[in-house]
Amino acid sequence: MTEQAQTGTSRVKNRAELGIAALLGAVGAVVLVDASRIVVPYSQSDPVGPRTMPLIIGALLLITAVALTVNVLRGGAGQAEEGEDVALSHPTDWKTVLPLVGAFVLNILLIDVAGWVISGTLLFYCSVWALGSRHYLRDAIVSVVLALGTYYGFYFGLGIKLPAGILAGIL
């Protein structure tokens, strides 16, 4: 390969990596701006407050963006994925990808109407079916247990109410 062809390839790679650095910087800036808009009443019992983590995350994103930019401009480049357990020469398995996408879309469409327990059960069940499991009864039972477990885990553990949907009087 000629030196000019190699330089052209590295330029494209460098532009892509600089794009990732710009995206990291933009996300970091958005996080910092949003964090600065959080209104917090003064409290001596909670000196850290709810703005601390977003400010730290935003600052770390900006630092990472700057470090990546400096690295790329100095000639550094990320290593290409070698796919240690994935055959990169094989095409995408659409028979798996499309049902998984369908399961997520179905979850999005049903979560407000049917509630998390029903939409989550369908999400978990359709996902394991798309990934190749054919133990229908066991998968259904595990899906219901996971959906109920996450529903009550969010409700009691985190204090977040997931939508109950048509099961509102039962859950």
N, C-alpha and C positions, 0 to 999 in steps of 0.2 A: 504494500500500500504506500502511496506517495505521501510525502510530508504534508502537502496541501490537503489531501483527502483526510488525513488524520486530524489536521488542524480544524477543518470544517466540522468533523464529527465532534471534537471536543468543544467547539464553539456552541453547537446545538445543545450538547449536554450541559455546558456551563450556563446557557440561557435558561434551561429548564430548572437547574438548581437555583439560579438567581430568582426565578419566578417563585419557587417554593419559599425562598427567604423573604421575598416581598409579601407573599401570602401570610407567612408567620408574623411579619411585622405589622401587617394590616389587622390581623386578628388580635394581636397584642395591643394595638392602639385602640381598637374597638372595646376590648375588655377593660382597659384602663379608663377610657371615657365613661363607659357604663358604670364602672365601680365608683368613679368620682361623683356620679349623680345619685348614689344611694344616700338617702336622708336617714341619719341615725340620731335619735335623741341621746343626749349625753347620759351615761350611766356609769357610776363608779363600780358597779358589780360586774360589768362586762367591759373591761378596758380594751379588749381586742376588737370586738365588733364585727358586723357582717361584711365590712369592706375589706378586711385584711386579706382573706384568701384571693378574691378577685384581683386585688392590687399585686399580690405576689405572683399569681399566674400570669397576669399581663406583663409584668416586668420580666419574668423568666422567658416569656415568648419573645419579647423585644431583644433580650440579651442573646437568645438562641438565633434570632434572625440576623443580628449583627455578626455573631460568630460565624454563621454559615456564609454570609456574604464575604467576610474577610477570607475565610478558607477558600472559597471558590475563586475569588480574585487573585489569590496567591497561587492558584493552579491546582488546588486540591479537587478531587472528584470522588463521588461515592462509588463504591464497588457495585458492579452489576450483580443482580440476583442470580445465583447459580442453580437455584431450585434443587436443593439437596434431596427433597422427598417428592418433588413435583416434576413431571416430565414436561418441560417447557415447549417441547416440539409438538405436543398434542393440542388439538383445538379445545375450546371451551365446551364443557359438557352441559349443553342447553337443557337436556332432560332433567338435570338437577337444578340448574340455576332458575329456570322459569317457574317451576312449582314453588321454590323458595320465595321468589319475588311475589308470586301470587299469594302466598301465605301472609306475607307482610302487608300487602295491599288489602287483603281480606280483613286483617286485624285493624288496619287504619279505618276501614269503612264500618266495621262492626263495633268498635270499642265504646263509642258513645251510646249507641242504640242498645246493643245486647249486653254491654258491660264487660269489664276486664275478665271475669272468670270464664265467660263463654268465649270471648274473642281470644283470650290467652290460651285456653284449652285447644281451640282450633289452630292457633299459631304453633303451639308446641307439637300437636299431633301431625299437622301437615308438614312441618319441618322435618320430623324424624321419618315420615313416609317418603319425602323427597330425597332424603339422604340414604334411603335404602332399607330401612327397617320394615319387616313384614310381620311383626308380632302385634297384631291389631289390638287385641284386648289389653295386653300389658301396656302398650303405648298409650291407649286411651286412659287407662287408670293413672299412669305416671303423669300424663298431660293434665288431668283434672287435679291431681295432688300438687303439681307445680303451680298451676294457676291459682288454686286456693291458698297455697303457701305464700306465693308472692303477694297476693291480695292482702292477706292478714299480716304478712311481714311489713308491708308498707303501712298498713293501717295502725297496727300496734307498735311496731318497731320504730317507724319514722314519723308517725302521725300524719301520713299523707293518705287522703281518701282517693282511691282509684274508682273510676265509674262502676257502679253496681248494675246499671242498666235494668233489665227486666227482672233481675233477682234482688231488687232494692229492698223489698220487705222481708226477704229470707236471710240475706247476709248480715 
